[in-house]
Amino acid sequence: MVMNVRFLAPLLLILIGCLPAATLERRDDDRMPYAAAGLTEREAAAHLLGRFTFGPRPGEVDRVVAMGPEAWFEAQLRADAPEDALEARLARLPALALSDSALLRLYPRPVAVRNRAIREGYLTRADLEALPRPALEDTLRAYMDAHGYRPFRELQGQLFAQKLLRARYAENQLVEVLTDFWFNHFNVAFQDGQARPHLLSYERSAIRPHALDRFRTLLGATARHPAMLLYLDNARSSAAEDAMTTLDVHMSRVEASGGPAVRRRIEAARRRAAARQTRTANAPERPAPRRGVNENYARELMELHTLGVDGGYTQADVEEVARAFTGWTVLPPPPEGDAVRARLERRRNAGFIIEGAFLFRPNFHDAGAKEILGEAFPEGGGLDEGERVLDLLAAHPSTARHLARKLAVRFVSDDPPEALVDDLAAVYLDTGGDLRAVVRAIAYSPYFWEPSALRAKVKSPLELSVSALRALDADLDDPRGMLNWLRKMGQPLYAYQAPTGYPDRAEAWINAGTLLNRMNFAMRLASGRIRGVTVDLPALNRRREPASVEAALTTYARLLLPERDVTATVAQLLPPAADPGFARRLDASARRAAPPPEDGAEAPAEAAPNPATLARVVGVILGSPDFQRR
C-alpha cells in the first residue's frame, strides 16, 4: 500500500506583546486571543499542549480547561509543579545525585583507566598489543573494581535514560521542551570523547536551570562549562608565543612595586620557566606543544549562539573574540586534576581562577589590546574580557533577531515572516533578553492561534516517540528499546555531530525511509513489542470495546488526536486498520531496510505475533500524518 503523507506548511506566526518577568501575573484583561481566532477553550488547550509540552496525556485537555489556558501556561512559566512521580523514577539513576567532580571521579573515561593502569604498573604498553581482547578487558575490569570505578557505559545509559524519563513524566513540561531546544542551540556532540563525560552535568547545570532565564545567564553558563570548552576546542586556545599575557602584566606590576628581593624571585622564576621550555623542546619523543589561538569557539559563539551567520561581524571580529577567550580552559579530571587544583589555588593572587572544573589561566590569556564589533578592549585585560564579550553579544540586536527566529520556528512555523521576527526581537531587547518574556509572548500572540498555524509543525523522532508514550499513558521502565527506535528514526540522543544541533524543520525528518520507520515504530509500540514499555490500550477507553474496526478507529482517533475533526483521518486510515496483513507486511519491509538492534533492545521476531485489531487500529493512528503534526 502507498501511504499518502502530506504536511501542511503554515502561513502565519507569532505577534507579540509581553510584560517583563517581574510582572508575569496575568491581568484580568490579559487573555489568550484564541476565541477571536474561532477556537473553543478545549481546542486552545489542545493547541497549547501540542506546542509547549511533549504531547498531551489522557485527560490533560480537561485539566487545562479546568485551570484555564492562561493559568495553566503561567504555571508552566513558573515551573514550580511538584515532580514526585518523575523524581521516583530518576532515583533509580544514582549518577544524577552526584556532583560534577564526583561523576568524573566515579566514571573515568576508558582511555584514562587504561593510562592509569599503565602508570601504576597494572599493565604495560606491550600488554595492550599482546593480550587477547577478553583478557585485556578482564584485567582492566579488575583494576576498576579495585579502585572503585564504575564503567563509563553505565553513565552513558543514565544520561540517555534521564532525558526520556523527564520528557515522558515531567509535570513542568515547558522546561523540558526548552531544555531540548537550548541543548540543540548550544550543541555538544556525544561523539566527542573529551566532552562526553561532561554531558550530563552540562545539561543539568548549564542548560536546564536557565531555560527560562535571561539569555546572558544561559550564554555564560555554557561558555564556562567544560563540555563546551572541550567540544569547540577553546580549552586548548592560548596566546601566541610572542604575545603579552595577563600573567606577564601581573608580574610586571609586582616587579615594579616590589623591592630587590621580589625582583630576584621573579627573575629566578623566569629562568626556571625558560629552562623547562628548553628541556621540553629538546626532548625528541615529546616535542613542545604549539601554543596559539584556536578560533572554533569564537566562530560558533557568533555564528550559532548569538549574532547569527548574517549578524554583521567580520573575520577580524572572530579573531579578536578568540583572543579574548584565550586562557578559558578546564582542569584535568580527578584524580590527576587534584594536584593541579591544589597548586593553582595557591596562585590565585597571580590571576589563576578556578570555579568547579573551569580554569582561567592568565599565562595563556592574550592581554593585548583588541577591537570587537567596533568596541575597544584596552590591553592588560584578563577573565573580564571574555565576560564583556558575552555581555556585548547577548545585548546585540542581531542576537535578538537570531534567537527570535529560532524560537518562532520551534513553536509556530518553519518559515516565520520577517515582521514577526522583528516584533519578537523587540521583546527580547526591551526585557534585557528575558527568555520567559519572549516565550510568554508567543502564547499570547494572535498569530499563534491562527487556524493556519494549528498542527503546522512536524514532530521530530524524539517528539513523536515521547508524544506517543504520553498519549497512550505508557509506562517506560527500561529506555533501551525507545533509544533503539530513536536511532532508527534518525535522532539518536546527544549525537548530532555538527555544532548546529538537530534541525527543527520538517524536511530534515520526512522522507520515504523515515516514514516507514515511524509507522513501524507506531505499530510495535501499540502492540507492546518495544522492550521496557508497557501499554494498556483498553484502559484509554475505560475498557469499553468498540463494536467494529471503524468504531474503534473513530473512538481512538478522538482520544489520541484531541479536539480535532477526525473524519478525514478515519476515512484515510480505515483500509490499513482493517487489513490483518498490514502489520506483517510493514514489519517485513522495515526488517529488510533496518540495521540490527543495539543491546537486544527489541523482542525477537518470533515473539511478536500479528497485532490484534485494537493494536493495529492504534498503531495506524500513531503512524498517521495527523499524529505526526503538533
Sequence and secondary structure as in RCSB ss.txt:
>XXXX:A:sequence
MVMNVRFLAPLLLILIGCLPAATLERRDDDRMPYAAAGLTEREAAAHLLGRFTFGPRPGEVDRVVAMGPEAWFEA
QLRADAPEDALEARLARLPALALSDSALLRLYPRPVAVRNRAIREGYLTRADLEALPRPALEDTLRAYMDAHGYR
PFRELQGQLFAQKLLRARYAENQLVEVLTDFWFNHFNVAFQDGQARPHLLSYERSAIRPHALDRFRTLLGATARH
PAMLLYLDNARSSAAEDAMTTLDVHMSRVEASGGPAVRRRIEAARRRAAARQTRTANAPERPAPRRGVNENYARE
LMELHTLGVDGGYTQADVEEVARAFTGWTVLPPPPEGDAVRARLERRRNAGFIIEGAFLFRPNFHDAGAKEILGE
AFPEGGGLDEGERVLDLLAAHPSTARHLARKLAVRFVSDDPPEALVDDLAAVYLDTGGDLRAVVRAIAYSPYFWE
PSALRAKVKSPLELSVSALRALDADLDDPRGMLNWLRKMGQPLYAYQAPTGYPDRAEAWINAGTLLNRMNFAMRL
ASGRIRGVTVDLPALNRRREPASVEAALTTYARLLLPERDVTATVAQLLPPAADPGFARRLDASARRAAPPPEDG
AEAPAEAAPNPATLARVVGVILGSPDFQRR
>XXXX:A:secstr
                    GGG S  TT   TTTTTT  HHHHHHHHHHHHSS   TTHHHHHHHH HHHHHHH
HHHT    HHHHHHHTT GGGGS HHHHHHHS  HHHHHHHHHHTTSS HHHHHHS HHHHHHHHHHHHHHHT  
 HHHHHHHHHHHHHHHHHH S HHHHHHHHHHHHHT   TT TTTGGGHHHIIIIIIGGGTTSBHHHHHHHHHHS
HHHHHHTTGGG    TTS BHHHHHHHHHHHHS HHHHHHHHHHHHHHHHHHHHHHH TTS         HHHHH
IIIIISS TTSS  HHHHHHHHHHTTTEEE   TTHHHHHHHHHHTTGGGT EEETTEEE TTTSB S EEETTE
EE TT  HHHHHHHHHHHHT HHHHHHHHHHHHHHHT SS  HHHHHHHHHHHHHTTSBHHHHHHHHHT GGGGS
GGGTT SB  HHHHHHHHHHHHT EES THHHHHHHHHTT  TT   STT S  SGGGT SHHHHHHHHHHHHHH
HTT BTTEE  HHHHTTT   SSHHHHHHHHHHHHSTTS  HHHHHHHHHHHH TTHHHHHHHHHHHHS   STT
 B  GGG     HHHHHHHHHHTSTTTTB 
